[in-house]
Amino acid sequence: MSRFQVKKVAVLGAGVMGAQIAAHLVNVKVPVILFDLPAKEGPKNGIVTRAIDGLKKLKPAPLGVAEDAGLIQQANYEEHLELLKDCDLVIEAIAERMDWKLDLYKKIAPFLAPHAIIASNTSGLSITKLSEALPEEIKPNFCGIHFFNPPRYMMLVELINTPTTQPQILDDLEAFVTSTLGKGVVRAKDSPNFIANRVGIAGMLATMKEVQNFGLTYDVVDDLTGKKLGRASSGTFRTADVVGLDTMAHVIKTLQDTLSLETDPFYESFATPDVLKTLLEMGSLGQKAKAGFFKKVGRDILRFDLEAKEYVPGGQKGDEVYGRMLKKPAAERLALLRNSEGAQGQFLWAILRNSFHYAAVHLASIADNARDVDFCMRWGFGMKQGPFELWQEAGWRAVANMVKEDIDAGKALCNAPLPDWVFNGPVAEAGGVHTAQGSWNPTTKQFVQPRSLPVYARQHFPESVLGANAPKAETAGKTLFEDDAIRLWTLPGDEDNEVLIASIKTKMHAISPAVVEGLMQGLALAEADFKGLVIWSPDDLFSAGADLQSVLMGFAAAGVSAIDGAEAEMQQAMLKLRYANVPVVSAVRGLALGGGCELAVYSARRVVAMESYIGLVEVGVGLVPGAGGLTYIARRAAENAATSTGKDLLPFLTEGFTAAAMAKVGTSALESRKLGFLLESDVIVPHKDELLFVAINEAKALFAGGYRAPHKRLFAVAGRSGVATIKGSLVNMRDGGFISAHDFHIASLIANVVCGGDIDAGSLVDEDYVMTLERRAFCELLVHPKTQERIMGMMSTGKPVRN
């Protein structure tokens, strides 16, 4: 059986989206050529060169490692079209002008490989109309591919076919986008703005209209429509600023140009808001112009005042009474908002009602099923729940009746009735659109299951929608041991006891004594009966570190000697993991900080989701890593130095020391590898839901290859001369006011540990020796008043204290 392979991709257009799509392809090791027009002056690749240089400065960073910008091959349409012949996928991402796109297609058509997939990254133009400019032999390979901005971070990619698109093309592209690019794919109908932007932008326009109706300010609205409402923390207007007000205006114009009152009963609410017109006229295009609905001046965030046409002090919050309402169960929450008398509560009910109304009326014309709408809003707009999920959770019939009453009373955006399937038939009988049999397809009038492409076999616990009754990782499989701290279990179908899974359950997956005990129990079980142990948790958190509360309680109860003993036990547990008779694989997703980082580096192998954040951050609470993190830095420096002809250890210690002393966190798996927390042999997985599959297979492969733990070797340390050199640079930082006296003290202790203490340079030591130094430093700091200030500050506010 042959499979579609993407060996090289061409991205046409080096604008904001094109350049960032190219950057993400580099992140996942896909060779890419970035094309644009030849520059009128200077080198002909000048436009692309400037775009690639810009990638290094953008925040959030499109590249996992900024230096990888150099891996993007530069090209222009005048000199390099022959390069297209080597590309398996061509993504067009030029400006949203139908005529420009059609002209480009005619230009590139003679150079496309017969097997290549051609896809347009339009955000709303008709894919079918675009395909009409292509030769007949290319049309079967053409489709739409809509990334969301920023492409590295946004989960959603919409795929859109045309009547002539070959079905296999979409299947191949979906597999590539899912597994290689790490995205969630939804197939959208070729309707204006597809699914996410159709529903999302209509929702933003409706929100702006309701803001005018209820006389609220943009900062209050963002506070109400952010995390409190289960949506992106940027709320409504900050999100618009991030997307770009010109981009938003273009999407609105697409709705205005391609729809009418006859085709969309909500059409009258698509008028460009006055405030958006004004901001565009002023050139305030949002974040990229450093001014939009909001503007940052120094440390102050100002908001735009339409009446005064100027920026005024912002930062107002919503009334806390509505914050409390939004914490209630769904049914109670919606009823309270609908019946509230205040403008803020009525506003919140109005925007939720509008979202239910719009999604139900348009479901049949924009999507195959209700699940796709909910996924689009979760993955494309940062919502915890899509509109159908929230509606169903709050009580399908009750919410439908409330929406109908508002429509009948003229309170809704339009008088279009809810579809008949809302009140009658299978949906009404099931109590919602999502069931164990699938999600509602209003065209076929059936509940349909997700597509079962082979790529999805790699996802043991894929994201699901409320009501689907999908298996939950927390309870799936066979449990061999479970308490409040940890669960030891096997996957469903693993009757052969191949790999044991350990899932930490504590808050923030903090590593407490009970977690350590559970891991040791799991290790003993794995060594006796399994081929490996995988440490994995089903959420976006591997471990935020050691359990500070239990450390303080132990200190208060029994003094520093008890902490020394607890740290020693944790250090020995790390060594047992490293020297286990079966491979221990840490499957890292999200945060792996402090003790979580130490747990990962002492495993035989790390399998890490691309968007993971790894680091030793103990200095933030005035401590040093105490479970072997500094010992790992010392050992790795010696191992790296052993492969060099030089004898000086310090150059190999610098990165690790700085990472620990400055609490550096890798902001991607790629950067974590650069910092030394991951090795070249470790595996980076683009899709978070494939992490467990890959980790289990890594454990099996290591076992099948005759895995043996590494030898316990002595290694060289930099000694007292290394400590003196590092402290010399720290003195300059302290005296220059760059670090505090306590920072200097902590960093000096770190230097002493990673250099092996007061011994000769080049002395050979073992891990137990360095761990003893590490433990002493930890305990010395724990009794220090300034460290205790930092710990209490972090526990009470969640923010580091600099003292």
MARVEXSE-520202 format. One record per residue (C-alpha): x negated, y negated, z negated. Coordinates in Angstrom, 1 decimal, padded with zeros to 4 digits. Layout:
<pts>
X_Y_Z
...
</pts>
This chain:
<pts>
000.0_000.0_000.0
-001.5_-003.4_001.1
-001.1_-006.4_-001.1
-001.1_-010.1_-000.3
-004.5_-011.6_-001.4
-005.2_-015.3_-001.7
-008.9_-015.7_-001.1
-008.8_-019.4_-000.3
-006.1_-022.2_-000.5
-005.9_-025.4_001.4
-004.1_-028.4_-000.2
-003.1_-031.1_002.2
-002.9_-034.5_000.6
-005.3_-035.8_-002.2
-002.7_-037.9_-004.0
-001.7_-037.4_-007.6
000.0_-034.0_-007.1
-002.3_-032.6_-004.4
-005.5_-033.3_-006.3
-004.1_-031.9_-009.5
-002.8_-028.7_-007.7
-006.3_-028.3_-006.3
-007.7_-028.8_-009.9
-005.5_-026.1_-011.3
-006.5_-023.7_-008.5
-010.1_-024.2_-009.5
-009.1_-023.5_-013.2
-007.9_-020.1_-012.2
-010.9_-019.3_-010.0
-009.2_-019.7_-006.6
-011.4_-021.4_-004.0
-009.7_-024.5_-002.6
-010.1_-027.1_000.1
-008.6_-030.5_-000.5
-007.7_-032.4_002.7
-006.7_-036.0_003.4
-006.9_-038.6_006.1
-010.4_-039.7_007.2
-011.4_-042.9_005.4
-011.5_-046.0_007.5
-014.8_-047.2_005.9
-017.7_-045.2_004.6
-017.9_-041.4_004.5
-014.8_-039.8_006.2
-014.1_-037.7_003.1
-014.0_-040.9_001.0
-010.3_-040.6_000.1
-010.8_-037.0_-001.2
-014.0_-037.9_-003.0
-012.3_-040.7_-004.9
-009.4_-038.4_-005.8
-011.7_-035.7_-007.1
-013.7_-038.3_-009.1
-010.4_-039.5_-010.6
-009.6_-036.0_-011.8
-012.4_-036.3_-014.4
-010.8_-039.3_-016.0
-007.2_-038.3_-016.1
-005.5_-037.5_-019.4
-004.2_-034.9_-020.0
-007.1_-033.4_-018.2
-006.1_-031.5_-015.0
-009.4_-029.5_-015.1
-010.3_-027.1_-017.9
-013.9_-028.2_-017.5
-014.5_-031.6_-015.9
-017.7_-030.4_-014.1
-015.6_-028.0_-012.1
-014.3_-030.9_-010.0
-017.4_-030.1_-007.9
-015.9_-026.8_-006.9
-013.2_-028.4_-004.8
-014.3_-028.4_-001.2
-013.7_-031.8_000.5
-012.2_-032.1_004.0
-010.3_-034.5_006.3
-007.9_-033.9_009.2
-010.2_-035.3_011.8
-013.2_-033.1_011.3
-012.3_-030.0_009.4
-009.0_-028.5_010.6
-010.9_-025.4_011.7
-011.3_-024.6_008.0
-007.6_-023.8_007.8
-008.2_-020.6_009.7
-009.8_-019.1_006.6
-007.0_-020.0_004.2
-004.3_-017.5_003.1
-002.1_-020.2_001.5
-001.7_-023.8_002.7
000.2_-026.2_000.4
001.3_-029.5_001.8
001.5_-032.3_-000.8
001.5_-035.6_001.1
003.9_-038.5_000.5
007.6_-037.9_000.5
008.2_-039.0_004.1
009.9_-036.6_006.4
008.3_-038.1_009.5
004.8_-038.0_008.1
005.2_-034.4_007.0
006.5_-033.3_010.4
003.6_-035.0_012.2
001.1_-033.3_009.9
002.7_-029.9_010.6
002.3_-030.4_014.4
-001.3_-031.2_013.8
-002.2_-028.2_011.7
-000.1_-025.6_013.4
-002.7_-024.4_016.0
-005.3_-023.8_013.1
-003.2_-021.7_010.8
-004.0_-018.0_010.2
-001.2_-015.7_011.4
-000.8_-014.2_007.9
-001.0_-017.5_006.0
001.9_-018.8_003.9
002.7_-022.4_004.5
004.5_-024.3_001.7
005.6_-027.8_001.1
005.4_-029.4_-002.3
008.2_-031.8_-001.6
010.2_-032.7_-004.7
013.5_-032.8_-002.9
013.4_-033.1_000.9
015.2_-030.3_002.9
012.9_-027.4_003.4
015.0_-026.2_006.3
014.6_-029.5_008.1
010.9_-029.5_007.5
010.6_-026.0_009.0
012.1_-027.2_012.2
008.9_-028.9_013.2
007.0_-025.7_013.1
006.4_-023.2_016.0
008.7_-020.2_015.9
005.8_-017.9_014.9
005.1_-019.9_011.8
008.6_-020.4_010.5
008.9_-017.0_008.9
005.8_-017.9_006.7
007.1_-021.3_005.6
008.9_-022.2_002.4
009.0_-024.8_-000.3
006.9_-024.7_-003.4
007.6_-027.4_-006.0
005.1_-027.9_-008.8
005.9_-030.2_-011.7
003.6_-032.9_-012.9
001.1_-032.4_-014.4
000.6_-029.0_-012.6
-001.8_-027.5_-015.0
000.5_-027.9_-018.0
004.0_-027.7_-016.6
005.3_-024.1_-016.5
007.9_-024.5_-013.7
007.4_-023.9_-010.0
010.4_-023.8_-007.8
010.3_-021.7_-004.6
012.8_-022.6_-001.8
013.4_-020.5_001.3
014.8_-021.5_004.7
017.1_-019.3_006.8
014.0_-018.2_008.7
011.7_-017.5_005.8
010.7_-013.9_005.6
011.7_-012.4_002.2
008.3_-010.7_001.7
006.7_-014.2_001.9
008.6_-015.3_-001.1
007.9_-012.1_-003.1
004.2_-012.4_-002.3
004.1_-016.1_-003.2
006.1_-015.5_-006.4
003.6_-012.9_-007.5
000.6_-015.2_-006.9
002.2_-018.2_-008.6
003.2_-016.1_-011.6
000.1_-014.0_-012.3
-002.7_-016.1_-010.8
-001.4_-019.6_-011.5
000.4_-018.7_-014.7
003.7_-020.3_-013.9
007.3_-019.5_-014.4
009.0_-019.2_-011.0
012.6_-020.1_-010.2
014.0_-019.7_-006.7
016.2_-022.7_-005.9
018.6_-023.3_-003.1
017.7_-025.8_-000.4
019.9_-028.5_-001.9
018.8_-032.2_-002.6
016.1_-032.2_-005.3
016.6_-028.5_-005.8
017.5_-027.4_-009.4
015.3_-029.1_-012.1
015.2_-032.6_-010.6
018.8_-032.4_-009.5
020.0_-031.7_-013.0
017.2_-033.5_-014.9
017.2_-036.7_-013.0
021.0_-036.8_-013.0
020.7_-036.4_-016.7
018.2_-039.2_-017.1
020.4_-041.5_-015.0
023.4_-040.5_-017.1
021.4_-041.2_-020.2
020.4_-044.7_-018.9
024.1_-045.4_-018.2
025.1_-044.3_-021.7
022.3_-046.4_-023.2
024.0_-049.4_-021.6
027.4_-048.3_-022.7
026.3_-048.0_-026.4
023.8_-050.9_-026.4
020.8_-048.8_-027.7
017.1_-049.7_-027.3
014.7_-047.4_-025.4
012.6_-046.6_-028.5
015.7_-045.5_-030.5
016.9_-043.4_-027.6
013.5_-041.7_-027.2
013.5_-040.9_-030.9
017.0_-039.4_-030.7
016.4_-037.5_-027.4
013.0_-036.1_-028.2
012.1_-033.2_-030.6
015.2_-033.9_-032.7
017.4_-033.0_-029.8
015.2_-030.0_-028.9
013.7_-031.7_-025.9
010.2_-032.9_-025.0
008.6_-035.1_-027.6
008.3_-037.9_-025.1
012.1_-038.3_-025.1
013.8_-039.9_-022.1
012.0_-043.2_-021.2
008.5_-042.2_-022.2
009.0_-039.1_-020.0
010.0_-041.4_-017.1
006.8_-043.4_-017.7
004.7_-040.3_-017.6
006.4_-039.0_-014.4
006.0_-042.5_-012.8
008.9_-044.9_-012.2
008.1_-045.0_-008.5
008.3_-041.2_-008.3
011.6_-041.3_-010.3
012.9_-044.0_-007.9
012.1_-041.8_-004.9
013.9_-038.8_-006.4
016.9_-041.1_-007.1
016.8_-042.4_-003.6
016.8_-038.8_-002.2
020.0_-038.2_-004.2
021.5_-041.4_-002.9
020.5_-040.7_000.7
021.5_-037.0_000.9
024.6_-037.0_-001.2
027.9_-038.8_-001.2
031.1_-039.0_-003.3
032.5_-036.2_-001.1
029.6_-033.9_-001.8
028.9_-034.9_-005.4
031.7_-036.2_-007.7
029.0_-037.8_-009.9
027.6_-039.8_-007.1
028.6_-043.2_-008.5
026.3_-042.6_-011.5
023.3_-042.3_-009.1
022.9_-046.0_-008.7
019.4_-047.2_-009.4
019.6_-048.7_-012.9
018.9_-052.5_-013.1
016.1_-051.9_-015.6
014.3_-049.6_-013.1
014.7_-052.0_-010.3
013.2_-054.8_-012.4
010.2_-052.7_-013.6
009.5_-051.6_-010.0
009.5_-055.3_-008.9
007.1_-056.1_-011.7
004.8_-053.3_-010.6
005.3_-051.6_-014.0
005.3_-048.1_-012.7
004.8_-046.3_-016.0
001.7_-044.7_-017.5
-000.4_-044.9_-014.4
000.1_-048.7_-014.3
-000.2_-048.9_-018.1
003.2_-050.4_-018.4
006.7_-049.1_-017.8
009.6_-048.8_-020.2
006.8_-049.0_-022.8
003.4_-050.8_-022.9
000.5_-050.2_-025.2
-001.3_-053.3_-026.4
-004.1_-052.4_-028.8
-002.6_-050.0_-031.3
000.9_-051.4_-030.8
003.6_-049.9_-028.6
005.8_-052.5_-027.0
009.2_-051.8_-025.3
010.6_-053.6_-022.4
013.5_-055.9_-023.0
015.6_-056.2_-019.8
017.4_-059.4_-020.8
014.2_-061.2_-021.6
012.2_-059.5_-018.9
009.3_-059.1_-021.2
007.8_-056.6_-023.7
008.8_-056.9_-027.4
007.7_-055.0_-030.5
008.9_-051.4_-030.4
008.8_-048.4_-032.8
012.4_-048.4_-034.0
013.8_-045.0_-035.0
017.3_-043.5_-034.8
019.5_-043.4_-037.9
018.4_-040.6_-040.1
022.1_-039.4_-040.5
022.0_-038.2_-036.9
018.6_-036.6_-037.5
020.3_-034.5_-040.2
023.2_-033.7_-037.9
020.9_-032.4_-035.2
019.5_-029.9_-037.7
022.9_-028.3_-038.2
023.9_-025.0_-036.4
024.9_-025.7_-032.7
028.7_-025.5_-033.2
028.7_-027.8_-036.3
026.2_-030.1_-034.7
028.3_-030.8_-031.5
031.5_-031.2_-033.5
029.8_-033.7_-035.9
028.4_-035.8_-033.0
031.7_-035.8_-031.1
033.6_-037.0_-034.2
031.0_-039.5_-035.4
031.9_-043.1_-035.4
028.5_-044.6_-034.9
027.1_-045.6_-031.5
024.1_-043.3_-031.8
026.2_-040.2_-032.6
028.7_-041.0_-029.8
025.8_-041.5_-027.4
024.3_-038.1_-028.3
027.6_-036.4_-027.7
028.0_-038.2_-024.4
024.7_-037.1_-022.9
025.2_-033.5_-024.1
028.8_-033.5_-022.7
027.5_-034.9_-019.4
024.8_-032.2_-019.1
027.4_-029.4_-019.6
029.8_-031.0_-017.2
027.2_-031.6_-014.4
025.5_-028.2_-014.7
028.8_-026.3_-014.6
030.2_-028.3_-011.6
027.0_-027.9_-009.5
025.8_-024.4_-010.5
027.1_-022.7_-007.4
025.5_-025.2_-005.0
022.0_-025.5_-006.5
021.1_-022.1_-008.1
021.7_-018.4_-007.8
022.7_-018.1_-011.5
022.9_-019.9_-014.8
019.6_-018.4_-016.1
017.7_-020.3_-013.4
019.2_-023.6_-014.4
018.3_-023.1_-018.0
014.8_-022.0_-017.2
014.3_-025.0_-015.0
015.3_-027.4_-017.8
013.1_-025.6_-020.3
010.0_-025.2_-018.0
010.4_-028.4_-016.0
011.7_-030.9_-018.6
010.4_-029.4_-021.9
013.8_-028.5_-023.4
014.0_-025.8_-026.0
017.3_-024.7_-024.6
018.9_-025.3_-021.2
022.5_-026.7_-021.1
024.2_-023.4_-020.7
022.3_-021.8_-023.6
023.3_-024.7_-026.0
026.9_-024.6_-024.7
027.1_-020.8_-025.3
025.5_-021.0_-028.7
027.9_-023.6_-029.9
030.9_-021.6_-028.8
031.8_-021.3_-025.1
035.6_-021.9_-025.3
035.4_-024.6_-028.0
032.8_-026.7_-026.1
034.7_-026.2_-022.8
037.8_-027.5_-024.4
036.0_-030.6_-025.8
034.5_-031.4_-022.4
037.9_-030.9_-020.7
039.5_-033.3_-023.2
036.9_-035.9_-022.5
037.3_-035.5_-018.7
041.1_-035.8_-019.0
040.7_-038.9_-021.3
038.4_-040.6_-018.7
035.4_-040.5_-021.0
033.2_-038.4_-018.8
031.1_-039.7_-015.9
033.7_-038.5_-013.4
037.1_-036.8_-013.3
035.9_-033.6_-011.6
037.4_-030.6_-013.5
035.2_-027.8_-014.9
035.2_-024.8_-012.5
037.9_-022.2_-013.1
035.3_-019.6_-014.0
034.6_-021.6_-017.2
038.0_-020.8_-018.6
039.0_-017.6_-016.8
037.5_-014.2_-015.9
034.2_-012.6_-016.9
032.5_-015.7_-018.4
035.4_-016.6_-020.6
035.8_-012.9_-021.7
032.0_-012.6_-022.4
031.9_-015.9_-024.3
029.3_-017.4_-022.0
027.2_-017.2_-018.9
024.4_-015.1_-020.3
025.0_-011.4_-021.3
023.0_-008.2_-021.6
024.2_-007.4_-018.1
022.6_-010.6_-016.7
023.5_-014.2_-016.1
026.5_-015.6_-014.2
026.3_-016.0_-010.5
029.4_-018.1_-009.5
029.0_-017.2_-005.8
029.2_-013.4_-006.2
031.2_-013.7_-009.4
028.9_-011.3_-011.2
026.3_-011.2_-013.9
022.9_-010.7_-012.3
019.6_-009.5_-013.7
016.3_-011.2_-013.2
014.2_-010.0_-010.1
012.2_-006.9_-010.8
009.1_-007.6_-008.8
006.0_-005.5_-009.7
004.3_-008.6_-011.2
006.9_-008.7_-013.9
005.8_-005.3_-015.2
002.8_-007.1_-016.6
005.1_-009.0_-019.0
006.1_-006.8_-021.9
008.2_-009.6_-023.5
009.0_-012.2_-020.9
010.8_-015.4_-021.8
014.6_-014.8_-021.9
017.7_-016.8_-022.4
020.0_-016.8_-025.4
022.7_-014.2_-025.0
020.6_-011.8_-022.8
019.8_-009.6_-025.8
016.3_-009.0_-024.5
014.0_-006.9_-026.7
012.2_-009.0_-029.3
008.5_-008.5_-029.9
009.1_-008.9_-033.6
011.2_-005.8_-033.8
010.4_-003.8_-030.6
008.5_-000.6_-030.5
007.5_001.6_-033.4
006.5_000.0_-036.7
003.8_001.9_-038.6
003.4_-000.7_-041.4
005.0_-004.0_-042.2
005.1_-006.5_-045.1
005.5_-010.3_-045.3
001.9_-010.8_-044.0
001.5_-008.5_-041.1
003.1_-005.9_-038.8
001.3_-002.9_-037.4
003.1_-001.4_-034.4
003.0_000.2_-031.0
004.7_-000.7_-027.8
007.9_001.2_-026.8
006.9_004.2_-024.8
003.4_004.5_-026.4
004.0_008.0_-027.7
000.4_008.9_-027.1
-000.8_006.4_-029.8
-003.1_004.7_-027.4
-003.4_001.1_-028.8
-002.3_-000.2_-032.2
-001.0_-003.8_-032.3
-001.4_-006.1_-035.3
000.8_-009.2_-035.5
000.2_-011.7_-038.2
003.5_-013.0_-039.7
002.5_-015.7_-042.2
003.3_-019.4_-041.7
001.1_-020.8_-039.0
-000.3_-017.2_-039.0
-002.6_-018.3_-041.8
-005.2_-015.7_-042.8
-004.4_-014.9_-046.5
-005.8_-012.1_-048.6
-002.7_-010.0_-047.7
-003.4_-010.6_-043.9
-007.0_-009.4_-044.4
-005.8_-006.3_-046.3
-003.3_-005.6_-043.5
-006.0_-006.0_-040.8
-008.2_-003.5_-042.7
-005.3_-001.1_-043.0
-004.7_-001.5_-039.2
-008.4_-001.0_-038.5
-008.5_002.3_-040.5
-005.4_003.5_-038.7
-006.8_002.6_-035.3
-010.1_004.3_-036.0
-008.3_007.5_-037.1
-005.5_007.7_-034.5
-005.8_005.2_-031.7
-008.1_004.0_-028.8
-008.1_000.4_-030.0
-006.6_-002.4_-032.0
-005.1_-005.5_-030.4
-004.4_-008.6_-032.6
-001.6_-010.4_-030.9
001.4_-012.6_-031.9
004.4_-013.4_-029.7
004.4_-017.2_-030.1
002.0_-020.0_-029.1
-000.2_-019.5_-032.2
-002.9_-017.0_-032.8
-003.9_-018.4_-036.2
-004.3_-021.9_-037.6
-007.0_-020.7_-040.1
-007.4_-019.6_-043.6
-004.5_-020.0_-046.1
-005.6_-023.1_-048.0
-002.8_-022.8_-050.5
-003.9_-019.4_-051.6
-007.5_-020.7_-051.8
-006.5_-023.5_-054.1
-004.3_-021.3_-056.2
-007.2_-018.8_-056.7
-009.5_-021.7_-057.5
-007.1_-023.2_-060.0
-006.5_-019.8_-061.7
-010.0_-018.3_-061.8
-012.5_-020.9_-060.7
-015.0_-020.9_-058.0
-016.2_-017.3_-058.7
-012.8_-016.0_-057.5
-013.2_-017.9_-054.3
-016.7_-016.6_-053.8
-015.3_-013.1_-054.1
-012.4_-013.7_-051.8
-014.7_-015.3_-049.2
-017.0_-012.3_-049.5
-014.1_-009.9_-048.8
-013.1_-011.9_-045.8
-016.7_-012.0_-044.4
-017.0_-008.2_-044.9
-013.6_-007.7_-043.1
-015.0_-009.7_-040.1
-018.1_-007.5_-040.0
-015.9_-004.3_-040.2
-014.0_-005.6_-037.2
-017.2_-006.3_-035.3
-018.7_-002.9_-036.1
-015.6_-000.8_-035.8
-015.6_002.6_-034.1
-012.8_001.5_-031.7
-012.6_-001.8_-029.7
-010.8_-004.6_-031.5
-009.4_-007.1_-029.0
-008.1_-010.5_-030.0
-005.3_-011.7_-027.7
-005.4_-015.5_-028.2
-002.6_-017.8_-027.3
-002.3_-021.4_-028.4
-004.2_-022.3_-031.6
-007.1_-020.3_-032.9
-008.6_-022.6_-035.5
-011.0_-022.1_-038.4
-010.4_-018.6_-039.7
-008.4_-017.8_-036.5
-011.5_-018.7_-034.4
-013.6_-016.5_-036.7
-011.2_-013.6_-036.3
-011.5_-013.9_-032.6
-015.3_-014.2_-032.4
-015.8_-011.1_-034.6
-013.7_-009.0_-032.2
-015.2_-006.8_-029.6
-013.4_-008.7_-026.8
-011.3_-011.8_-026.5
-008.4_-012.0_-024.0
-007.3_-015.6_-024.0
-004.4_-017.5_-022.4
-005.6_-020.4_-020.4
-003.9_-023.0_-022.6
-005.5_-022.0_-025.8
-007.3_-024.3_-028.3
-010.2_-022.7_-030.2
-012.5_-024.2_-032.7
-014.1_-024.3_-036.2
-012.3_-027.2_-037.8
-013.0_-026.8_-041.5
-014.9_-030.1_-041.8
-011.5_-031.7_-041.4
-010.7_-030.6_-044.9
-014.2_-031.2_-046.2
-015.3_-027.5_-046.0
-017.5_-025.4_-043.8
-016.5_-022.3_-042.0
-016.6_-019.6_-044.7
-015.6_-016.3_-043.0
-018.6_-015.8_-040.8
-018.2_-018.7_-038.3
-021.6_-020.3_-039.0
-023.2_-016.8_-039.1
-021.8_-016.2_-035.6
-023.3_-019.5_-034.4
-026.7_-018.5_-035.8
-026.7_-015.0_-034.4
-025.5_-016.1_-030.9
-028.2_-018.8_-030.8
-030.8_-016.1_-031.5
-029.3_-013.8_-028.9
-029.3_-016.5_-026.3
-032.8_-017.6_-027.1
-034.0_-014.0_-026.7
-033.1_-014.1_-023.0
-035.3_-017.2_-022.6
-039.0_-017.6_-022.2
-039.0_-020.4_-024.8
-039.5_-019.8_-028.4
-037.7_-022.8_-029.9
-034.3_-021.8_-031.3
-033.0_-025.4_-031.8
-031.9_-026.0_-028.2
-029.7_-022.9_-028.5
-028.3_-024.0_-031.8
-027.3_-027.5_-030.8
-024.0_-026.7_-029.1
-022.8_-024.4_-031.9
-024.0_-026.7_-034.7
-022.3_-029.7_-033.1
-019.1_-027.8_-032.5
-018.9_-026.9_-036.2
-020.1_-030.2_-037.6
-017.9_-032.3_-035.4
-014.9_-029.9_-035.6
-014.9_-029.7_-031.8
-011.9_-027.8_-030.3
-011.9_-026.3_-026.8
-008.9_-027.9_-025.1
-008.7_-025.0_-022.7
-010.0_-021.4_-022.6
-012.6_-022.7_-020.1
-013.9_-025.4_-022.5
-013.9_-022.9_-025.4
-016.2_-020.7_-023.3
-018.5_-023.7_-022.8
-018.5_-024.4_-026.5
-019.6_-020.8_-027.1
-016.4_-019.4_-028.7
-015.8_-017.2_-025.7
-018.3_-015.1_-023.8
-018.6_-014.6_-020.0
-017.3_-011.0_-020.6
-014.1_-012.3_-022.2
-011.0_-012.5_-020.1
-008.9_-015.6_-019.4
-005.3_-015.0_-018.5
-003.3_-017.7_-016.7
000.1_-016.5_-017.7
000.9_-016.4_-021.4
003.4_-013.5_-021.1
000.8_-011.3_-019.5
-001.6_-011.6_-022.4
-000.5_-008.5_-024.3
-000.6_-006.4_-021.1
-004.1_-007.4_-020.3
-005.4_-007.1_-023.9
-004.0_-003.6_-024.2
-005.6_-002.6_-020.9
-008.9_-004.1_-022.0
-008.9_-002.0_-025.1
-008.1_001.1_-023.1
-010.8_000.3_-020.6
-013.4_-000.2_-023.3
-012.5_003.0_-025.0
-012.5_004.9_-021.7
-016.0_003.5_-021.0
-017.3_005.2_-024.2
-017.1_002.1_-026.4
-019.6_001.9_-029.2
-020.0_-001.0_-031.6
-023.2_-003.1_-031.3
-026.2_-002.2_-033.4
-026.7_-004.2_-036.6
-029.8_-006.1_-035.6
-032.0_-008.6_-037.4
-032.2_-012.0_-035.6
-034.5_-015.0_-035.8
-033.4_-018.3_-037.4
-034.8_-021.8_-037.1
-035.7_-022.1_-040.8
-036.6_-025.2_-042.8
-038.1_-027.0_-039.9
-034.9_-026.7_-037.9
-032.9_-028.0_-040.9
-035.3_-031.0_-041.2
-035.0_-031.8_-037.5
-031.2_-031.7_-037.6
-031.0_-033.7_-040.8
-033.2_-036.4_-039.2
-030.6_-037.0_-036.5
-027.8_-036.9_-039.1
-029.6_-039.6_-041.2
-029.5_-041.9_-038.2
-025.8_-041.3_-037.7
-025.1_-041.9_-041.4
-027.2_-045.1_-041.6
-025.6_-046.3_-038.3
-022.2_-046.0_-039.8
-021.1_-043.2_-037.4
-020.4_-040.7_-040.2
-019.7_-041.1_-043.9
-021.9_-039.9_-046.7
-019.7_-036.9_-047.3
-019.7_-036.1_-043.6
-023.5_-036.2_-043.8
-023.4_-033.8_-046.8
-021.2_-031.3_-045.1
-023.2_-031.4_-041.8
-026.4_-030.9_-043.8
-025.0_-027.8_-045.4
-023.9_-026.5_-042.0
-027.5_-027.1_-040.7
-028.9_-025.3_-043.7
-026.7_-022.3_-043.0
-027.1_-022.0_-039.2
-030.9_-022.4_-039.6
-031.2_-019.7_-042.2
-032.0_-022.0_-045.2
-035.4_-022.6_-046.8
-037.5_-020.0_-044.9
-040.1_-020.1_-042.1
-039.0_-020.7_-038.5
-038.7_-017.4_-036.7
-037.9_-015.4_-039.8
-035.7_-012.4_-039.1
-032.5_-012.1_-041.1
-029.3_-010.1_-041.0
-025.7_-011.3_-041.0
-025.2_-010.6_-044.7
-028.0_-013.0_-045.5
-026.6_-015.9_-043.5
-023.1_-015.1_-044.8
-024.3_-015.5_-048.4
-025.6_-019.0_-047.5
-022.3_-019.8_-045.8
-020.3_-018.7_-048.8
-022.4_-020.8_-051.2
-021.9_-023.9_-049.0
-018.2_-023.2_-048.9
-017.9_-022.9_-052.7
-020.2_-025.9_-053.4
-017.9_-028.1_-051.3
-014.7_-026.7_-052.8
-015.6_-028.2_-056.2
-016.6_-031.5_-054.6
-014.0_-034.3_-055.4
-014.2_-035.7_-051.9
-013.4_-032.3_-050.4
-010.5_-031.9_-052.7
-009.2_-035.3_-051.6
-009.4_-034.1_-048.0
-007.7_-030.8_-048.7
-004.8_-032.5_-050.6
-004.5_-035.1_-047.9
-004.2_-032.5_-045.2
-001.7_-030.4_-047.1
000.5_-033.4_-047.9
000.4_-035.3_-044.6
-001.0_-032.8_-042.1
-003.6_-035.3_-041.0
-007.4_-035.4_-041.8
-008.6_-037.8_-044.4
-011.9_-039.6_-043.7
-013.6_-040.4_-047.0
</pts>
